[in-house]
Amino acid sequence: MNNNMKAGLIGLCLIFGFVAKAQTADSQSEMEQITETLMDYIEGTANGQPERLRKAFHPDFNLYTVTLEDSLRIRSGEEYISNIKEGEKANRIGRIISIDYEKDAAMAKAEIIIPNWRIFIDYFLLLKYEGTWKIVHKSYTWREIPKKE
Protein backbone atom coordinates (compact mmCIF):
# COMPACT_ATOMS: atom_id res chain seq x y z
CA MET A 1 0.00 0.00 0.00
CA ASN A 2 1.48 3.34 -0.99
CA ASN A 3 1.74 6.37 1.29
CA ASN A 4 -1.16 8.22 -0.39
CA MET A 5 -3.51 5.29 0.22
CA LYS A 6 -2.36 4.99 3.86
CA ALA A 7 -2.88 8.70 4.42
CA GLY A 8 -6.33 8.47 2.79
CA LEU A 9 -7.34 5.52 4.99
CA ILE A 10 -6.09 7.28 8.13
CA GLY A 11 -8.03 10.39 7.11
CA LEU A 12 -11.21 8.37 6.57
CA CYS A 13 -10.79 6.66 9.94
CA LEU A 14 -10.37 10.02 11.63
CA ILE A 15 -13.45 11.44 9.89
CA PHE A 16 -15.57 8.41 10.84
CA GLY A 17 -14.26 8.63 14.38
CA PHE A 18 -15.28 12.30 14.65
CA VAL A 19 -18.71 11.58 13.15
CA ALA A 20 -19.28 8.68 15.56
CA LYS A 21 -18.17 10.81 18.49
CA ALA A 22 -20.44 13.68 17.41
CA GLN A 23 -23.42 11.30 17.12
CA THR A 24 -22.68 9.91 20.58
CA ALA A 25 -22.41 13.44 21.99
CA ASP A 26 -25.72 14.39 20.34
CA SER A 27 -27.35 11.22 21.68
CA GLN A 28 -26.05 11.92 25.16
CA SER A 29 -27.29 15.48 24.95
CA GLU A 30 -30.78 14.28 23.94
CA MET A 31 -30.79 11.65 26.72
CA GLU A 32 -29.77 14.32 29.23
CA GLN A 33 -32.56 16.62 28.03
CA ILE A 34 -35.18 13.85 28.22
CA THR A 35 -33.91 12.87 31.68
CA GLU A 36 -34.14 16.49 32.81
CA THR A 37 -37.76 16.68 31.65
CA LEU A 38 -38.63 13.45 33.46
CA MET A 39 -36.86 14.66 36.61
CA ASP A 40 -38.89 17.89 36.46
CA TYR A 41 -41.94 15.64 36.71
CA ILE A 42 -40.52 13.32 39.42
CA GLU A 43 -39.00 16.05 41.61
CA GLY A 44 -41.77 18.56 40.93
CA THR A 45 -44.39 16.20 42.31
CA ALA A 46 -42.23 15.09 45.25
CA ASN A 47 -41.16 18.59 46.29
CA GLY A 48 -44.33 20.59 45.69
CA GLN A 49 -43.10 22.46 42.61
CA PRO A 50 -46.03 22.92 40.19
CA GLU A 51 -43.94 25.16 37.90
CA ARG A 52 -41.55 22.27 37.28
CA LEU A 53 -44.53 20.20 36.18
CA ARG A 54 -45.67 22.95 33.83
CA LYS A 55 -42.13 22.99 32.43
CA ALA A 56 -42.23 19.20 31.86
CA PHE A 57 -45.76 18.86 30.49
CA HIS A 58 -47.22 20.00 27.19
CA PRO A 59 -50.24 22.26 27.94
CA ASP A 60 -52.61 19.64 26.42
CA PHE A 61 -51.07 16.79 28.42
CA ASN A 62 -53.43 14.13 29.83
CA LEU A 63 -53.03 11.20 32.22
CA TYR A 64 -54.70 7.84 31.60
CA THR A 65 -55.32 4.89 33.89
CA VAL A 66 -57.79 2.06 34.42
CA THR A 67 -59.93 2.32 37.58
CA LEU A 68 -60.74 -0.48 40.00
CA GLU A 69 -64.12 -0.66 38.24
CA ASP A 70 -62.29 -1.42 34.95
CA SER A 71 -63.10 1.86 33.24
CA LEU A 72 -60.77 4.36 31.63
CA ARG A 73 -60.00 7.43 33.74
CA ILE A 74 -58.63 10.49 31.95
CA ARG A 75 -57.37 13.56 33.82
CA SER A 76 -56.03 16.73 32.34
CA GLY A 77 -52.50 17.76 33.13
CA GLU A 78 -53.82 21.03 34.55
CA GLU A 79 -56.07 19.13 36.99
CA TYR A 80 -53.08 17.02 38.02
CA ILE A 81 -50.86 20.08 38.52
CA SER A 82 -53.58 21.84 40.56
CA ASN A 83 -53.25 19.07 43.17
CA ILE A 84 -49.57 19.91 43.71
CA LYS A 85 -49.28 22.61 46.35
CA GLU A 86 -46.24 24.93 46.25
CA GLY A 87 -43.63 23.78 48.79
CA GLU A 88 -45.73 20.85 50.05
CA LYS A 89 -43.46 17.81 49.91
CA ALA A 90 -44.92 14.39 49.16
CA ASN A 91 -43.52 11.12 50.43
CA ARG A 92 -42.61 9.78 46.97
CA ILE A 93 -39.49 8.07 45.70
CA GLY A 94 -39.16 8.19 41.92
CA ARG A 95 -36.70 6.74 39.47
CA ILE A 96 -36.43 6.49 35.71
CA ILE A 97 -36.38 2.89 34.54
CA SER A 98 -35.89 3.36 30.80
CA ILE A 99 -35.78 5.88 27.97
CA ASP A 100 -35.93 5.21 24.24
CA TYR A 101 -35.93 7.93 21.59
CA GLU A 102 -35.63 8.50 17.90
CA LYS A 103 -35.13 12.00 16.52
CA ASP A 104 -37.92 14.07 18.14
CA ALA A 105 -40.05 11.31 19.74
CA ALA A 106 -39.37 9.40 22.95
CA MET A 107 -40.94 6.99 25.38
CA ALA A 108 -39.95 6.44 28.96
CA LYS A 109 -40.86 4.36 31.99
CA ALA A 110 -40.60 5.45 35.62
CA GLU A 111 -41.36 3.93 39.00
CA ILE A 112 -42.84 6.01 41.79
CA ILE A 113 -42.91 4.44 45.25
CA ILE A 114 -45.20 5.88 47.87
CA PRO A 115 -44.05 4.04 51.02
CA ASN A 116 -46.66 2.02 52.89
CA TRP A 117 -49.19 2.46 50.08
CA ARG A 118 -48.49 1.88 46.37
CA ILE A 119 -45.91 1.54 43.65
CA PHE A 120 -46.88 3.40 40.49
CA ILE A 121 -45.47 2.54 37.07
CA ASP A 122 -45.65 5.50 34.68
CA TYR A 123 -45.32 5.25 30.91
CA PHE A 124 -44.60 8.52 29.11
CA LEU A 125 -44.64 9.72 25.53
CA LEU A 126 -42.49 12.78 24.91
CA LEU A 127 -41.98 14.99 21.88
CA LYS A 128 -39.29 17.54 21.17
CA TYR A 129 -40.52 20.72 19.57
CA GLU A 130 -39.28 24.28 19.65
CA GLY A 131 -36.03 22.88 21.05
CA THR A 132 -37.55 21.35 24.22
CA TRP A 133 -38.70 17.90 25.27
CA LYS A 134 -42.25 17.81 26.67
CA ILE A 135 -44.31 15.01 28.17
CA VAL A 136 -47.41 14.81 25.99
CA HIS A 137 -48.98 11.65 27.45
CA LYS A 138 -48.79 9.60 30.63
CA SER A 139 -50.41 6.20 31.18
CA TYR A 140 -49.95 4.56 34.54
CA THR A 141 -50.83 1.61 36.68
CA TRP A 142 -50.11 0.70 40.28
CA ARG A 143 -49.83 -2.15 42.72
CA GLU A 144 -50.19 -2.25 46.48
CA ILE A 145 -47.10 -2.47 48.64
CA PRO A 146 -47.45 -5.63 50.74
CA LYS A 147 -48.15 -4.87 54.39
CA LYS A 148 -45.54 -6.05 56.87
CA GLU A 149 -46.88 -8.18 59.67
C-alpha positions in Angstrom: 0.0 0.0 0.0 1.5 3.3 -1.0 1.7 6.4 1.3 -1.2 8.2 -0.4 -3.5 5.3 0.2 -2.4 5.0 3.9 -2.9 8.7 4.4 -6.3 8.5 2.8 -7.3 5.5 5.0 -6.1 7.3 8.1 -8.0 10.4 7.1 -11.2 8.4 6.6 -10.8 6.7 9.9 -10.4 10.0 11.6 -13.4 11.4 9.9 -15.6 8.4 10.8 -14.3 8.6 14.4 -15.3 12.3 14.6 -18.7 11.6 13.2 -19.3 8.7 15.6 -18.2 10.8 18.5 -20.4 13.7 17.4 -23.4 11.3 17.1 -22.7 9.9 20.6 -22.4 13.4 22.0 -25.7 14.4 20.3 -27.3 11.2 21.7 -26.1 11.9 25.2 -27.3 15.5 24.9 -30.8 14.3 23.9 -30.8 11.7 26.7 -29.8 14.3 29.2 -32.6 16.6 28.0 -35.2 13.8 28.2 -33.9 12.9 31.7 -34.1 16.5 32.8 -37.8 16.7 31.7 -38.6 13.4 33.5 -36.9 14.7 36.6 -38.9 17.9 36.5 -41.9 15.6 36.7 -40.5 13.3 39.4 -39.0 16.0 41.6 -41.8 18.6 40.9 -44.4 16.2 42.3 -42.2 15.1 45.2 -41.2 18.6 46.3 -44.3 20.6 45.7 -43.1 22.5 42.6 -46.0 22.9 40.2 -43.9 25.2 37.9 -41.5 22.3 37.3 -44.5 20.2 36.2 -45.7 23.0 33.8 -42.1 23.0 32.4 -42.2 19.2 31.9 -45.8 18.9 30.5 -47.2 20.0 27.2 -50.2 22.3 27.9 -52.6 19.6 26.4 -51.1 16.8 28.4 -53.4 14.1 29.8 -53.0 11.2 32.2 -54.7 7.8 31.6 -55.3 4.9 33.9 -57.8 2.1 34.4 -59.9 2.3 37.6 -60.7 -0.5 40.0 -64.1 -0.7 38.2 -62.3 -1.4 35.0 -63.1 1.9 33.2 -60.8 4.4 31.6 -60.0 7.4 33.7 -58.6 10.5 32.0 -57.4 13.6 33.8 -56.0 16.7 32.3 -52.5 17.8 33.1 -53.8 21.0 34.6 -56.1 19.1 37.0 -53.1 17.0 38.0 -50.9 20.1 38.5 -53.6 21.8 40.6 -53.2 19.1 43.2 -49.6 19.9 43.7 -49.3 22.6 46.4 -46.2 24.9 46.2 -43.6 23.8 48.8 -45.7 20.8 50.0 -43.5 17.8 49.9 -44.9 14.4 49.2 -43.5 11.1 50.4 -42.6 9.8 47.0 -39.5 8.1 45.7 -39.2 8.2 41.9 -36.7 6.7 39.5 -36.4 6.5 35.7 -36.4 2.9 34.5 -35.9 3.4 30.8 -35.8 5.9 28.0 -35.9 5.2 24.2 -35.9 7.9 21.6 -35.6 8.5 17.9 -35.1 12.0 16.5 -37.9 14.1 18.1 -40.1 11.3 19.7 -39.4 9.4 22.9 -40.9 7.0 25.4 -40.0 6.4 29.0 -40.9 4.4 32.0 -40.6 5.5 35.6 -41.4 3.9 39.0 -42.8 6.0 41.8 -42.9 4.4 45.2 -45.2 5.9 47.9 -44.0 4.0 51.0 -46.7 2.0 52.9 -49.2 2.5 50.1 -48.5 1.9 46.4 -45.9 1.5 43.6 -46.9 3.4 40.5 -45.5 2.5 37.1 -45.7 5.5 34.7 -45.3 5.2 30.9 -44.6 8.5 29.1 -44.6 9.7 25.5 -42.5 12.8 24.9 -42.0 15.0 21.9 -39.3 17.5 21.2 -40.5 20.7 19.6 -39.3 24.3 19.7 -36.0 22.9 21.0 -37.6 21.4 24.2 -38.7 17.9 25.3 -42.2 17.8 26.7 -44.3 15.0 28.2 -47.4 14.8 26.0 -49.0 11.7 27.4 -48.8 9.6 30.6 -50.4 6.2 31.2 -50.0 4.6 34.5 -50.8 1.6 36.7 -50.1 0.7 40.3 -49.8 -2.2 42.7 -50.2 -2.3 46.5 -47.1 -2.5 48.6 -47.5 -5.6 50.7 -48.2 -4.9 54.4 -45.5 -6.0 56.9 -46.9 -8.2 59.7 
